[in-house]
Amino acid sequence: MPGTVRVGTSGWVYPPWRGEFYPKGLVQREELAYLSRKVNTVEVNGSFYSLQRPESFQRWRDSTPEDFVFAVKGPRFITHMKRLKDARTPLANFFASGVLALGRKLGPVLWQTPATLPFDADVLHGFLGQLPRSTGEAARLAEEHDHRLDGRSWPRADEDRPLRHAIEVRHPGFAVPGFAEVLRAHGVACVTADTAGTWPRFEDITADFAYVRLHGDVELYASGYTDSALDAWAGKIRTWRDGRDVRSEFAVAARAPVATSGRDVYVYFDNDMKVKAPRDAQSLAARL
């Protein structure tokens, strides 16, 4: 039985989209609601730059359809500044910031490391081992938040559900089998990122789901995808959805076992500079 495929965009607050994708006159607070009727998932990117507030997550949750799903990007404070070390309290602060207020609409948590951070198996093992694997674990971790979240925390889950994590790496030193082996040991997905050749691309399956970020295949963050390029991505996504593995030049580890129950696939377009992302997301979703 195949998994579920969700296709959306990385973020939704982009002024160039106004009057192009968003109808003229649509107020900013209604933009997420509009987008969520065109795609079935979106990445929350503001959480990468700063801790959001519970009321923001609640508002996003309530403005989207019942079957909508959010991926939430982990803070750069953890990935870029702490560089995955000494992350216990920052992780507690992140999960206390309101992420769990999304309830059933909470999808994978995305972690993106900087291009200056090389592969270190011990550091990666240590970080991934601290990540909560359920919303219940995340709520218990959130209770450890520091004073910065006093009076504005949401350290509770509506129910205990599995919590997925994916990691996008950008240093070429990760292109070794050991990287995938660490991820498989922790059940964390390796993000397949198309970056117009700027950073390494991996197509290894390391978890029970796949996560794809399409930043542009010709011009980073800007170029749209041609029909033939979207057809090719749709073929890969169907393979992952059906529980099988894609063998390509971008696979660096041993083939993943076939998942007879299929795999869920999350796909996000981040080629927003020229208003390509929402249209490409709709075009790819139509193919699937």
Secondary structure as GFF3:
##gff-version 3
##sequence-region A 1 288
A	DSSP	beta_strand	5	10	.	.	.	ID=ss1
A	DSSP	three_ten_helix	15	17	.	.	.	ID=ss2
A	DSSP	three_ten_helix	28	30	.	.	.	ID=ss3
A	DSSP	alpha_helix	31	35	.	.	.	ID=ss4
A	DSSP	beta_strand	41	44	.	.	.	ID=ss5
A	DSSP	alpha_helix	46	49	.	.	.	ID=ss6
A	DSSP	alpha_helix	54	62	.	.	.	ID=ss7
A	DSSP	beta_strand	69	73	.	.	.	ID=ss8
A	DSSP	alpha_helix	76	76	.	.	.	ID=ss9
A	DSSP	pi_helix	77	81	.	.	.	ID=ss10
A	DSSP	alpha_helix	88	96	.	.	.	ID=ss11
A	DSSP	three_ten_helix	99	105	.	.	.	ID=ss12
A	DSSP	beta_strand	106	112	.	.	.	ID=ss13
A	DSSP	alpha_helix	121	128	.	.	.	ID=ss14
A	DSSP	alpha_helix	135	142	.	.	.	ID=ss15
A	DSSP	three_ten_helix	147	149	.	.	.	ID=ss16
A	DSSP	beta_strand	165	168	.	.	.	ID=ss17
A	DSSP	three_ten_helix	172	174	.	.	.	ID=ss18
A	DSSP	alpha_helix	177	186	.	.	.	ID=ss19
A	DSSP	beta_strand	189	190	.	.	.	ID=ss20
A	DSSP	beta_strand	192	194	.	.	.	ID=ss21
A	DSSP	beta_strand	209	214	.	.	.	ID=ss22
A	DSSP	alpha_helix	227	241	.	.	.	ID=ss23
A	DSSP	beta_strand	264	269	.	.	.	ID=ss24
A	DSSP	alpha_helix	277	287	.	.	.	ID=ss25
###
